[in-house]
Amino acid sequence: MDGGIELWAAWAGSRVVGAGRMEPVTGTEMVGLWGGGVRPAYRGRGIYRALTDARARSAMASGHSFAHSDSTEYSRPILERQGMVKVTTTTPYRWSRS
C-alpha cells in the first residue's frame, strides 16, 4: 500500500497537454492528488477529469481508500462532481523578513 509517487500525463499527438501526480501518504489509506492541470487550449474537453479518474483508480488498485487535494476554485467543481467534498480552505501568502 505504500507505493511511490506516480506522475500522469495526457498527450495530444506528441504534445503533453495535461499532467498530475499522485502521492501516497505512507502508512495510511490516503493519497494526495497534486499538480493537476491542462494547457489552456485543451481545457473543457474532459482531460482534467480523465487524469483525476485515472489517478483515483490507481490509488484504489494499490489499496488506498481516501484522497485529498488542495485545489483552485477552477478545479474544485470538477473534483466535487467526482465525489470529493470540500472540508476547509487554505489561504496562501508570502512571508518575508522585515
Secondary structure, 3 states (H helix, E strand, C coil): CCCCCEEEEEEECCEEEEEEEEEECCCCCEEEEEEEEECHHHCCCCHHHHHHHHHHHHHHHCCCCEEECCCCCCCHHHHHHCCCCCCCCCCCCCCCCC
